[in-house]
Amino acid sequence: MKTTKKHFELFKTECDKWIKKLELSDWDISIDWVNLKEECNFRVGLCEGFGENCARICLDKEIPDEYLGDKSIIDLVKETAKHEVIHVLVKNLEITALSRFVEQREIALATESLVRKLEKTLI
């Protein structure tokens, strides 16, 4: 199924909602509408990190029907936006954990930052 401009606008709105809710306003996040089949193996959405506090979130222009299942395209777009923003939330912890010369303190700080954000946002 091809996604439309309306789907992309909904995706951006949902991303913005979750960026605000998860307190990620200190991130430089671009939100794009691309053909992911040409860029990577992921389909529906993608989150890429480009160093500390810089990320790109994408919605695919064509979603395979099997990804829809019994969901509406609207629900899938909303879920995908939330999913990709959560990837941004954990990105610094991921970057720190994958660092070649990481110290335990750095992982502890990245973990604590994530826990504090979740603490504020989870009800």
Backbone torsions as a table, in degrees:
resi	resn	phi	psi	omega
1	MET	NA	133.4	177.5
2	LYS	-82.6	135.5	173.8
3	THR	-84.6	152.0	-176.7
4	THR	-109.0	173.4	176.2
5	LYS	-58.3	-37.6	177.7
6	LYS	-62.6	-41.4	177.9
7	HIS	-62.2	-42.5	-179.8
8	PHE	-65.6	-39.7	177.4
9	GLU	-62.7	-41.2	176.2
10	LEU	-62.9	-43.3	178.4
11	PHE	-57.7	-47.5	179.4
12	LYS	-62.1	-43.4	179.6
13	THR	-61.1	-44.8	179.1
14	GLU	-66.9	-40.4	176.4
15	CYS	-59.5	-47.8	-179.9
16	ASP	-59.7	-40.7	178.6
17	LYS	-60.2	-46.8	-177.9
18	TRP	-74.5	-32.0	175.2
19	ILE	-61.2	-43.2	178.8
20	LYS	-68.5	-47.7	-177.0
21	LYS	-62.4	-37.5	-178.8
22	LEU	-92.6	11.1	174.6
23	GLU	55.5	53.2	-180.0
24	LEU	-109.9	25.3	-177.8
25	SER	-68.1	-15.3	177.5
26	ASP	-81.2	-0.6	178.4
27	TRP	-93.4	146.8	170.1
28	ASP	-96.6	101.2	-174.2
29	ILE	-117.2	121.7	172.8
30	SER	-97.2	144.0	-179.4
31	ILE	-120.0	118.9	-173.4
32	ASP	-124.2	160.6	177.9
33	TRP	-122.2	105.5	-170.9
34	VAL	-136.1	169.9	173.2
35	ASN	-90.6	97.3	-175.3
36	LEU	-68.0	-24.4	179.2
37	LYS	-58.2	-32.9	179.2
38	GLU	-81.1	-21.9	-174.3
39	GLU	-99.2	-33.0	-174.3
40	CYS	-164.0	-177.2	179.5
41	ASN	-84.6	-14.1	-179.1
42	PHE	-74.3	148.2	176.4
43	ARG	-132.9	141.7	-176.6
44	VAL	98.8	-64.3	-178.7
45	GLY	-145.1	168.5	-178.0
46	LEU	-154.7	142.2	170.6
47	CYS	-127.6	124.9	176.6
48	GLU	-120.0	137.5	175.4
49	GLY	-103.3	140.2	-179.3
50	PHE	-122.3	54.0	-176.6
51	GLY	94.2	-174.3	-174.7
52	GLU	-64.9	124.1	174.2
53	ASN	60.8	33.7	175.5
54	CYS	-139.3	123.5	-176.4
55	ALA	-147.8	163.7	176.3
56	ARG	-129.8	129.1	177.5
57	ILE	-115.8	134.5	-176.5
58	CYS	-128.1	148.6	168.1
59	LEU	-111.7	135.4	-179.7
60	ASP	-73.4	143.4	177.4
61	LYS	-76.5	-19.2	179.2
62	GLU	-142.0	113.6	-177.1
63	ILE	-101.3	124.8	177.4
64	PRO	-58.9	141.2	-176.8
65	ASP	-55.8	-32.4	-178.0
66	GLU	-65.6	-18.9	177.3
67	TYR	-75.9	-23.6	179.9
68	LEU	-73.9	-43.4	-175.7
69	GLY	56.2	-126.0	178.5
70	ASP	-100.0	10.7	179.0
71	LYS	-86.4	153.9	171.2
72	SER	-79.8	158.6	177.9
73	ILE	-61.9	-34.5	178.5
74	ILE	-61.9	-47.9	179.4
75	ASP	-63.2	-40.9	179.6
76	LEU	-64.4	-41.2	178.8
77	VAL	-63.6	-44.0	179.1
78	LYS	-63.7	-45.6	178.9
79	GLU	-62.4	-39.1	-179.4
80	THR	-66.1	-42.0	177.8
81	ALA	-59.8	-48.5	179.6
82	LYS	-60.5	-46.5	-179.1
83	HIS	-58.0	-47.1	-177.1
84	GLU	-69.4	-35.2	177.2
85	VAL	-68.5	-35.2	175.7
86	ILE	-62.8	-35.6	174.5
87	HIS	-59.6	-39.2	176.9
88	VAL	-63.2	-42.2	-179.9
89	LEU	-55.2	-40.1	-177.2
90	VAL	-94.9	0.4	-173.5
91	LYS	-60.8	-44.8	-179.5
92	ASN	-63.9	-36.7	176.3
93	LEU	-64.3	-42.2	177.8
94	GLU	-62.1	-46.4	180.0
95	ILE	-61.1	-45.2	179.7
96	THR	-62.8	-45.6	-177.8
97	ALA	-64.5	-31.1	-178.5
98	LEU	-88.6	-5.2	-179.3
99	SER	-65.0	139.3	-175.9
100	ARG	-66.9	-37.5	-176.4
101	PHE	-115.9	52.2	-177.4
102	VAL	-82.8	143.2	175.4
103	GLU	-103.2	152.8	179.9
104	GLN	-54.8	-38.2	-179.8
105	ARG	-60.3	-39.4	-179.9
106	GLU	-64.7	-41.8	177.1
107	ILE	-66.2	-41.0	178.7
108	ALA	-61.2	-42.4	179.4
109	LEU	-65.9	-43.1	179.3
110	ALA	-65.2	-39.3	178.2
111	THR	-65.7	-44.5	-179.7
112	GLU	-62.0	-40.0	177.9
113	SER	-60.4	-44.1	178.4
114	LEU	-64.9	-45.3	179.9
115	VAL	-60.4	-42.5	-179.2
116	ARG	-64.1	-40.1	177.1
117	LYS	-64.2	-44.1	178.5
118	LEU	-65.4	-38.1	179.3
119	GLU	-58.7	-40.9	-179.0
120	LYS	-75.0	-29.2	-170.9
121	THR	-100.8	-24.3	-178.8
122	LEU	-84.5	137.5	-178.8
123	ILE	-101.9	NA	NA
